[in-house]
Amino acid sequence: MNRKVKTYGGYFETFMATLTDKEQDKVQYTLMLLKTEDRIPVKFIKLIKDGLYELRVEYNRNIYRIFFIFDEEWIVVLFNGFQKKTQKTPTAEIEKAFKIKEAYYGDKQSQNR
């Protein structure tokens, strides 16, 4: 398996800029699993709903989540990320990811015309 990974809207890059080098390395390792593994352990990936997933990264007792979708079964589009501080994923973060997903598909559709 070799999935291509792309980002949308600069959200992922903005999130990564807030992390330390070691935290970024852990995120990159988890992304490498997403790119190369056919079956990704549930420890690293979770379906939220309606095709929206979260990539789960833990480092040094900190928990990070990065939302993404599979597009055309081979492109992974990374959206917003955040540091998780509560047991449940915050609703506001999920809603933000769905708005980004809608914008992504809107932009994609307008490019294909």
C-alpha positions in Angstrom: 0.0 0.0 0.0 1.3 3.5 -0.8 -1.3 6.2 -0.2 -0.6 9.7 -1.3 -1.0 12.3 1.4 -2.0 15.9 0.8 -3.3 18.7 2.9 -6.0 21.2 2.4 -6.3 24.9 3.4 -3.1 25.1 5.4 -4.8 23.9 8.6 -2.5 20.9 9.0 0.6 23.0 8.4 -0.5 25.6 11.0 -1.1 22.8 13.5 2.3 21.3 12.9 4.0 24.6 13.4 2.7 24.6 17.0 4.4 21.3 17.8 8.0 20.6 19.0 10.4 18.7 16.7 9.8 15.5 18.7 6.0 15.9 18.5 6.3 16.5 14.7 8.4 13.4 14.4 5.7 11.3 16.1 3.1 12.8 13.8 5.2 12.0 10.8 5.7 8.4 12.0 1.9 8.0 12.4 1.4 9.4 8.9 3.9 7.0 7.5 1.8 4.1 8.9 -1.3 5.7 7.2 0.6 5.9 3.9 2.1 2.4 3.9 0.0 0.0 5.9 -3.1 -1.8 4.5 -4.5 -2.3 8.0 -3.9 0.5 10.5 -4.4 -0.4 14.2 -7.4 1.3 15.9 -4.9 2.8 18.3 -3.9 5.2 15.4 -7.1 5.8 13.5 -10.8 6.2 14.3 -13.9 6.8 12.2 -15.8 9.8 13.6 -18.7 9.7 11.1 -19.7 10.3 7.5 -16.2 9.5 6.1 -14.4 11.8 8.6 -11.5 10.1 10.5 -9.1 11.1 13.2 -5.5 10.2 13.2 -4.5 9.6 16.9 -1.0 10.5 18.0 0.3 10.2 21.6 3.6 11.7 22.7 5.0 12.3 26.2 1.5 12.1 27.8 0.1 14.5 25.3 -2.7 13.4 22.9 -3.1 14.9 19.4 -5.8 14.4 16.9 -5.7 15.2 13.2 -8.8 15.0 11.1 -8.7 13.5 7.6 -10.7 11.8 4.8 -9.9 9.3 2.2 -10.6 10.7 -1.3 -10.9 8.3 -4.2 -9.5 5.6 -1.9 -5.9 6.7 -2.3 -5.5 10.3 -1.3 -5.6 11.2 2.4 -6.5 14.8 2.9 -5.4 16.2 6.2 -7.5 18.9 7.9 -7.3 20.5 11.3 -5.4 19.1 14.2 -5.5 19.9 17.9 -4.2 18.8 21.3 -6.8 16.7 23.0 -7.3 17.7 26.7 -10.6 16.0 27.4 -11.9 12.4 27.3 -14.2 13.1 24.3 -13.2 14.8 21.1 -14.6 18.3 21.3 -17.7 18.9 19.2 -16.4 22.2 18.0 -13.3 20.5 16.5 -15.5 17.9 14.7 -17.8 20.6 13.4 -14.7 22.6 12.1 -13.5 19.4 10.3 -16.8 18.9 8.6 -16.8 22.5 7.4 -13.3 22.0 6.0 -14.5 18.8 4.4 -17.4 20.6 2.7 -15.1 23.4 1.5 -12.6 20.8 0.2 -15.3 19.0 -1.9 -16.7 22.4 -3.0 -13.3 23.5 -4.3 -12.7 20.1 -5.9 -16.0 20.2 -7.7 -15.3 23.7 -9.0 -11.9 22.6 -10.3 -13.4 19.7 -12.2 -15.7 21.8 -14.2 
